[in-house]
């Protein structure tokens, strides 16, 4: 099991820094792969009944104890897990009402033509690719129903003329939203073998260079709280390698 760092914990809430390479829960197919849910059930068996299950097309139940939201397997960063049903319902509603603020860090292909710190809005609906159901496509090229998706991002630093280090805030929570939006913006995330097969940053990082940096929401008592997951070693190393190659 990959190392899962605990950022914060109380009787209702667990906040972790999920490592890259760890799936949040099973999909009903690859039963041998260990997931975050496996780690949770080993460490917190008492939360087994918290939250909601999902079901495969065959009707098989996949348990998701305490899971309120998820990150893609290769995406690292901050996640919150409910330890009680009261907490699950409270935080789930905040996600549904788009009251949770999520900030990501990413490394993009190409030089982004923006002043450092200036915000840009990507307001493009997202739908499934006509050719590959795994892929989401932004703008008007999706299959079937398109769903509204808005991302605000700001440039932190251009690296040489080949890469950009950015901070992004998805205002909606669509599947692969940041990956699809930056692909449509012609600056896909490096290392993303689904959306950016051409550029892995020269081998600077062996996975999608996307990290969930911070998450802000209201606790059960109504107070606003923010949790931060420091950049992982491979992400920091990738930035250093790209800068040194200039």
ABEGO torsion letter per residue (X at the ends): XBBBBBABBBAABBBBBBBBGBBABBAGABAABBBAAAAAAAABAAAAABEBBBBBAAGBBBBBBGBABBBBAABBEBBBBBABAAAAAAAAAAAAAGABBBBBBBBBBEBBBBBBGBBBBBBBBBBBBAABAABBBBEAABBEBBBBBBBBBBBABBBEAABBBBBBBBABBBBGAAAAAAAAAGBBBBGBAAABAABAGGGABABBBBBBABBBBBBAAGBBBBBBBBBBAAAAAAAAAAAAAX
